[in-house]
């Protein structure tokens, strides 16, 4: 039987989180953390609502997953996020020693690869999963904020 | 009259926070945020107690200061921290656009300069303030954890 729990499956759930952020007027990024095909944390960007630059989707999911697991290391876990993590989130993922990071769209401006940040050497990275969906949501957000297409 | 509110003055307060972390069995790092010579946030590392890799001293102070100010940007603020920020904390400081970062001891292993992270281009950085006090506290912590001098 075909395994339905693909990276695309979980990224669709992360995109739902990004859409929830969009509805709240937040830059639309969603994240979740999965262990053994089970979602143990899900979150979306809340920097505006919480007035807190640290409230990125990934940071919230890292805290929530560690709380669920009862330990701060996320070995065996996969973090899904719709947009490439920034250096802050890459740094948090580094400390967590998460096993896999799967992201959608790249971020040439503020992504950790552009900014020079590092994930843990044991962390496997996969990018480009449903990247068009993730990127178009972010583009739509900024287009509407600026009141024009560009 | 001499201004008592020097960088050393505030770093001593941050060292008190680091000592509080030490007493709790946490890697001893303390931080505070100052605006117009007033301390608006103070914190120490709580990663063990909270089971959360994101609970670095700087992260807590950034969240607390934004909460105090009612806005997420820390323009006009100075963050004092006893140890050089890691890439996660540098990333959070980047987003906050904090005006100054003053740290004590450098961290050749996990500091943001070694890891390749970046502060905001508008952020002024000063290092080495009471660095011996800050470094010796961290060294003492690891010596005691390992049960031996080295």
Boltz contact constraints between the chains, C-beta under 6 A:
constraints:
  - contact:
      token1: [A, 51]
      token2: [B, 66]
      max_distance: 6.0
  - contact:
      token1: [A, 51]
      token2: [B, 72]
      max_distance: 6.0
  - contact:
      token1: [A, 52]
      token2: [B, 63]
      max_distance: 6.0
  - contact:
      token1: [A, 52]
      token2: [B, 66]
      max_distance: 6.0
  - contact:
      token1: [A, 52]
      token2: [B, 72]
      max_distance: 6.0
  - contact:
      token1: [A, 53]
      token2: [B, 72]
      max_distance: 6.0
  - contact:
      token1: [A, 53]
      token2: [B, 92]
      max_distance: 6.0
  - contact:
      token1: [A, 53]
      token2: [B, 95]
      max_distance: 6.0
  - contact:
      token1: [A, 53]
      token2: [B, 96]
      max_distance: 6.0
  - contact:
      token1: [A, 54]
      token2: [B, 59]
      max_distance: 6.0
  - contact:
      token1: [A, 54]
      token2: [B, 62]
      max_distance: 6.0
  - contact:
      token1: [A, 54]
      token2: [B, 63]
      max_distance: 6.0
  - contact:
      token1: [A, 54]
      token2: [B, 92]
      max_distance: 6.0
  - contact:
      token1: [A, 59]
      token2: [B, 54]
      max_distance: 6.0
  - contact:
      token1: [A, 62]
      token2: [B, 54]
      max_distance: 6.0
  - contact:
      token1: [A, 63]
      token2: [B, 52]
      max_distance: 6.0
  - contact:
      token1: [A, 63]
      token2: [B, 54]
      max_distance: 6.0
  - contact:
      token1: [A, 66]
      token2: [B, 51]
      max_distance: 6.0
  - contact:
      token1: [A, 66]
      token2: [B, 52]
      max_distance: 6.0
  - contact:
      token1: [A, 72]
      token2: [B, 51]
      max_distance: 6.0
  - contact:
      token1: [A, 72]
      token2: [B, 52]
      max_distance: 6.0
  - contact:
      token1: [A, 72]
      token2: [B, 53]
      max_distance: 6.0
  - contact:
      token1: [A, 86]
      token2: [B, 91]
      max_distance: 6.0
  - contact:
      token1: [A, 87]
      token2: [B, 87]
      max_distance: 6.0
  - contact:
      token1: [A, 87]
      token2: [B, 91]
      max_distance: 6.0
  - contact:
      token1: [A, 87]
      token2: [B, 117]
      max_distance: 6.0
  - contact:
      token1: [A, 88]
      token2: [B, 88]
      max_distance: 6.0
  - contact:
      token1: [A, 88]
      token2: [B, 91]
      max_distance: 6.0
  - contact:
      token1: [A, 88]
      token2: [B, 92]
      max_distance: 6.0
  - contact:
      token1: [A, 91]
      token2: [B, 86]
      max_distance: 6.0
  - contact:
      token1: [A, 91]
      token2: [B, 87]
      max_distance: 6.0
  - contact:
      token1: [A, 91]
      token2: [B, 88]
      max_distance: 6.0
  - contact:
      token1: [A, 91]
      token2: [B, 91]
      max_distance: 6.0
  - contact:
      token1: [A, 92]
      token2: [B, 53]
      max_distance: 6.0
  - contact:
      token1: [A, 92]
      token2: [B, 54]
      max_distance: 6.0
  - contact:
      token1: [A, 92]
      token2: [B, 88]
      max_distance: 6.0
  - contact:
      token1: [A, 95]
      token2: [B, 53]
      max_distance: 6.0
  - contact:
      token1: [A, 96]
      token2: [B, 53]
      max_distance: 6.0
  - contact:
      token1: [A, 115]
      token2: [B, 118]
      max_distance: 6.0
  - contact:
      token1: [A, 116]
      token2: [B, 116]
      max_distance: 6.0
  - contact:
      token1: [A, 117]
      token2: [B, 87]
      max_distance: 6.0
  - contact:
      token1: [A, 117]
      token2: [B, 117]
      max_distance: 6.0
  - contact:
      token1: [A, 118]
      token2: [B, 115]
      max_distance: 6.0
